Amino acid sequence: MPPRPSIPVINTPDHHVAAMFLVLLARAPDTATLRAATRLAESAAVASWALRPDDLEPLTVEQYRDLLAYAAAPEVLDLALYLRGDRKHIRTLMDHIGREIAELLTHYSAPDPQV
C-alpha cells in the first residue's frame, strides 16, 4: 500500500478552527490544490510582510505571519483555495492580506518599537 500523501500543516489559532473546518468542507480541495493554496498563502504572507506598513516595521516575518493567522487565517485560506493556489494571483492574495492587516490596525495599535 503506498504511503498516504502528506497534508500541509496550516497554522490555525484555536478561535479559527471551526471556520477553517468550514472552509475546507465547503471548498473540498484535493491534496494538490490544498498544497498549492497553502504555498500561495505562505508566499503572499511573506511578500506582504516585505511591503508592510511603517507601523509594522518592527515585526519579524514570523511575527507578521502569526498576526495574520490570528486575525484572518480562514479568510486567507479561503481566498487561496478560491484562486486554486495559482501563483499568478499572488498579488490578489497580497492585497487581501494587506486589507486584513489594515482592518486589524483600526482596532488595535501597532507595536511600539521602543518596547
PENOR-V978654 format. One record per residue. N is the residue number from 0. RES is the residue in one letter. PHI is phi as a letter, one per 20 degrees, with the letter a starting at -180 (999 if undefined). NEAR is the number of other ideal C-beta (glycine too) atoms within 10 Angstrom. Layout:
# PENOR-V978654
n=N res=RES phi=PHI near=NEAR
n=N res=RES phi=PHI near=NEAR
This chain:
# PENOR-V978654
n=0 res=M phi=999 near=3
n=1 res=P phi=f near=4
n=2 res=P phi=f near=5
n=3 res=R phi=f near=7
n=4 res=P phi=f near=10
n=5 res=S phi=f near=8
n=6 res=I phi=d near=10
n=7 res=P phi=f near=13
n=8 res=V phi=e near=7
n=9 res=I phi=d near=19
n=10 res=N phi=f near=15
n=11 res=T phi=c near=16
n=12 res=P phi=f near=13
n=13 res=D phi=g near=6
n=14 res=H phi=f near=9
n=15 res=H phi=d near=20
n=16 res=V phi=g near=12
n=17 res=A phi=f near=11
n=18 res=A phi=f near=16
n=19 res=M phi=f near=16
n=20 res=F phi=g near=12
n=21 res=L phi=f near=12
n=22 res=V phi=f near=23
n=23 res=L phi=f near=16
n=24 res=L phi=f near=8
n=25 res=A phi=f near=10
n=26 res=R phi=e near=16
n=27 res=A phi=l near=9
n=28 res=P phi=f near=19
n=29 res=D phi=f near=9
n=30 res=T phi=g near=12
n=31 res=A phi=f near=11
n=32 res=T phi=f near=16
n=33 res=L phi=f near=21
n=34 res=R phi=f near=16
n=35 res=A phi=f near=20
n=36 res=A phi=f near=27
n=37 res=T phi=f near=21
n=38 res=R phi=f near=14
n=39 res=L phi=f near=25
n=40 res=A phi=f near=28
n=41 res=E phi=f near=16
n=42 res=S phi=f near=16
n=43 res=A phi=f near=26
n=44 res=A phi=f near=21
n=45 res=V phi=f near=13
n=46 res=A phi=f near=14
n=47 res=S phi=f near=23
n=48 res=W phi=f near=21
n=49 res=A phi=f near=10
n=50 res=L phi=d near=9
n=51 res=R phi=f near=17
n=52 res=P phi=f near=11
n=53 res=D phi=g near=7
n=54 res=D phi=f near=14
n=55 res=L phi=d near=16
n=56 res=E phi=g near=10
n=57 res=P phi=f near=14
n=58 res=L phi=f near=17
n=59 res=T phi=f near=9
n=60 res=V phi=f near=13
n=61 res=E phi=f near=9
n=62 res=Q phi=f near=13
n=63 res=Y phi=f near=19
n=64 res=R phi=f near=20
n=65 res=D phi=f near=14
n=66 res=L phi=f near=21
n=67 res=L phi=f near=22
n=68 res=A phi=f near=19
n=69 res=Y phi=f near=13
n=70 res=A phi=e near=19
n=71 res=A phi=b near=21
n=72 res=A phi=g near=23
n=73 res=P phi=f near=20
n=74 res=E phi=f near=17
n=75 res=V phi=f near=26
n=76 res=L phi=f near=25
n=77 res=D phi=g near=21
n=78 res=L phi=f near=22
n=79 res=A phi=f near=30
n=80 res=L phi=f near=22
n=81 res=Y phi=g near=14
n=82 res=L phi=f near=20
n=83 res=R phi=m near=14
n=84 res=G phi=m near=21
n=85 res=D phi=f near=14
n=86 res=R phi=f near=12
n=87 res=K phi=f near=8
n=88 res=H phi=d near=16
n=89 res=I phi=f near=17
n=90 res=R phi=f near=10
n=91 res=T phi=f near=16
n=92 res=L phi=f near=25
n=93 res=M phi=f near=19
n=94 res=D phi=f near=13
n=95 res=H phi=f near=19
n=96 res=I phi=f near=26
n=97 res=G phi=g near=15
n=98 res=R phi=f near=12
n=99 res=E phi=f near=19
n=100 res=I phi=f near=21
n=101 res=A phi=f near=11
n=102 res=E phi=f near=11
n=103 res=L phi=f near=16
n=104 res=L phi=f near=15
n=105 res=T phi=f near=6
n=106 res=H phi=d near=7
n=107 res=Y phi=c near=9
n=108 res=S phi=f near=7
n=109 res=A phi=f near=15
n=110 res=P phi=f near=14
n=111 res=D phi=e near=7
n=112 res=P phi=f near=9
n=113 res=Q phi=f near=5
n=114 res=V phi=e near=5
